[in-house]
Amino acid sequence: MIKAKSVLAVVALATGVSALAAPLASAAEPAGPYVSVPDLLDDLGTSAMPAGRKHEVPTVTYQLSELHKLGELHQVTDLVQPVTGLVPSFQ
């Protein structure tokens, strides 16, 4: 039977080795070219469309840049809430 001290020693050794190896792994050069996920999604979303109509579809990067407008939603809900009582007021 393996003693508890031996198991703890192996675990401590493995932890120490991984702690020393982690900075070395992150210092390595990236294996391939930089890939932008939003740009990749933009290309994928418009790949099946005719070239003349691609400009009509909002891109992922545009939609992500417009997310800040969700904060302005309370301007509409604050006006409607007293009348209907259905929309809770958000703070």
N, C-alpha and C positions, 0 to 999 in steps of 0.2 A: 504494500500500500504506500502511496506517495504521501510524504509528510506535508503538512500545511505550510511549513516554512519553505520547503522546496518550491511549492506552487507559487507562493508569494514572491519568491526570489525570481522565478521565471517571468512572472507578470511584470515585476518592477524592471527587469532587464529589457523586456519587450517594449515597455512604455518609454524607457530612456532612449532606446535605439530609435523608436519612431519620432520622439521629440527632437532628436538630433538630425534625423533625416528630413523632416518636414521643411525646414528653411532651405535646404539644398534643392528640394524638388520644386519649390516655388521660384527659385532663382534661375531655373533653366529657361532657355528660349522657347517660345511657343512653337509647336510642331508645324502649324500651318498658318495661312494668312488669317488676318482678323476677319471675323464674320459678324456682321451686324444683324441681329435677329429682326428688328423692325424693318430693315431694308429687305431682308429675305422674305418676310411676310408680305411686304408691298409687292415684290416681284411675283410671289405665288398667287396673290389675290387678283392680279391683273394678267396673269399668263394666258388664260383662256379667252381673253377679250380681244376684239379687233383693235388694231393700233389706233384707229381714229376715235375710239370711244373710251380709251383708258383714262383720259383726263377727267371724265365725268364721275369716276368712282373715287371717293375720298380714301386716301391712303391710311395705313395704320399709324404712321408717324404723325399725320395731321390729326387723326382722332385722339391719339394720346396727348398731343399738345393742347387739345381743346377740353380736356377733362376738368380744368380749373373752372369752367363755366357751370359745373354742377353745383358749385357753391352759391350761384345766383338763383337757384331753384326756389329758395325760400321767399324771394320777392313775389312769386306767383302764388305759392301755397299760403303765404300770410294773408293775401287778399281774399282767397277763396275760403279759407278755414272758418271764419266767423259766419259766413252765409250757409255753408253746407254742414259744417261740423264733422265732416268725414275725414278730412285730411288733418292729421295731428301736426301741431306746430313743432318744428325742429329747432333746437338751439345748438 
